[in-house]
Amino acid sequence: MVDDMTNAEKSALSIGEVSTLTGLAPHTLRFYEQEGLLSAVRRNASGQHVFTEEDVAWLRVCVKLRSSGMPLPEIRHYAQLAREGEGTERQRFEILRRHEAKVRQQVADLQEALDVIHAKVEVYARHLTAGTADRLWHDGPDCGGPLEHRQ
């Protein structure tokens, strides 16, 4: 039997396969396509969406940009600049640099919140171990300030 499939056809991935690889629902994949986050997605002879490995790699980037708080319009703008190619590198760099700064601030804010939560967990653990948990909140919350009697 002769193999008539081209390499492109062999590497074409269905929307279900891409959904499995990326964790994105088929509905989300279609939405991302409609929003202009993907290059024109091809269709096979049956009219079904087919994706490339490059599409999957880009979708993984989109997922991380989105989960780290980048708005869809900004991802769309970045994607458009990437499709335009040469001459847009500085703009793409600035988009990523600004987003990186925002994510770094989010991480710092989360670390500060974690430190407060950790201090509260230690207070509870100490009181539970000592059998003095009934004193928690007796004199107000312990928010990690200089007054150690707060819970």
DRENVEX-875622 format. One record per residue (C-alpha): x negated, y, z. Coordinates in steps of 0.5 Angstrom, whole numbers, padded with zeros to 4 digits, always signed. Layout:
BEGIN
XYZ ...
***
This chain:
BEGIN
+0000+0000+0000 -0003+0007-0002 -0003+0012+0003 +0000+0018+0000 +0000+0023+0006 -0005+0029+0006 -0009+0030+0013 -0005+0036+0014 +0002+0031+0014 -0002+0026+0019 -0004+0032+0024 +0003+0035+0023 +0007+0035+0030 +0014+0034+0031 +0018+0039+0036 +0019+0033+0041 +0011+0032+0041 +0009+0039+0042 +0014+0040+0047 +0011+0034+0051 +0004+0036+0050 +0006+0043+0052 +0011+0042+0057 +0015+0047+0054 +0023+0045+0052 +0024+0045+0044 +0029+0051+0046 +0023+0055+0048 +0019+0053+0042 +0024+0056+0038 +0025+0062+0042 +0017+0063+0042 +0018+0062+0034 +0024+0067+0034 +0020+0072+0038 +0014+0072+0033 +0009+0069+0038 +0008+0063+0033 +0005+0064+0026 +0011+0062+0021 +0012+0055+0023 +0012+0050+0017 +0018+0045+0016 +0017+0038+0013 +0021+0035+0008 +0027+0034+0012 +0027+0041+0015 +0024+0039+0022 +0019+0044+0025 +0012+0041+0024 +0007+0044+0028 -0001+0044+0028 -0006+0042+0033 -0008+0050+0033 -0001+0052+0034 -0001+0047+0040 -0007+0051+0043 -0004+0057+0042 +0002+0055+0045 -0002+0053+0051 -0005+0060+0051 +0002+0063+0051 +0004+0059+0057 -0002+0062+0061 -0001+0069+0059 +0006+0068+0060 +0006+0065+0067 +0001+0070+0069 +0006+0075+0068 +0004+0078+0061 +0011+0081+0058 +0013+0077+0052 +0013+0084+0048 +0005+0084+0050 +0004+0077+0048 +0008+0078+0041 +0003+0085+0040 -0003+0081+0041 -0001+0075+0037 +0001+0080+0031 -0006+0083+0032 -0009+0076+0032 -0006+0074+0025 -0008+0081+0022 -0015+0079+0024 -0021+0083+0023 -0021+0090+0025 -0017+0088+0031 -0022+0085+0036 -0022+0092+0040 -0015+0092+0041 -0014+0085+0043 -0020+0085+0048 -0017+0091+0051 -0010+0087+0052 -0014+0082+0055 -0018+0086+0059 -0012+0090+0062 -0008+0083+0063 -0015+0080+0067 -0015+0086+0071 -0007+0085+0073 -0008+0078+0074 -0014+0079+0079 -0010+0084+0083 -0005+0079+0083 -0010+0074+0086 -0012+0079+0091 -0005+0080+0093 -0004+0073+0094 -0010+0072+0098 -0008+0077+0103 -0001+0074+0103 -0004+0067+0104 -0009+0070+0110 -0003+0073+0114 +0001+0066+0113 -0005+0062+0115 -0006+0066+0121 +0002+0065+0123 +0001+0058+0122 -0005+0058+0127 -0001+0061+0132 +0005+0056+0131 +0000+0051+0131 -0003+0053+0138 +0003+0054+0141 +0006+0048+0139 +0000+0044+0142 +0000+0048+0148 +0008+0047+0149 +0009+0054+0149 +0013+0055+0143 +0019+0057+0147 +0015+0064+0147 +0015+0065+0140 +0018+0071+0138 +0019+0072+0145 +0016+0079+0145 +0017+0080+0138 +0013+0077+0132 +0006+0076+0132 +0004+0079+0125 -0004+0078+0126 -0005+0085+0129 -0010+0087+0135 -0004+0085+0140 -0005+0077+0141 +0001+0076+0145 +0005+0077+0138 +0008+0071+0135 
***
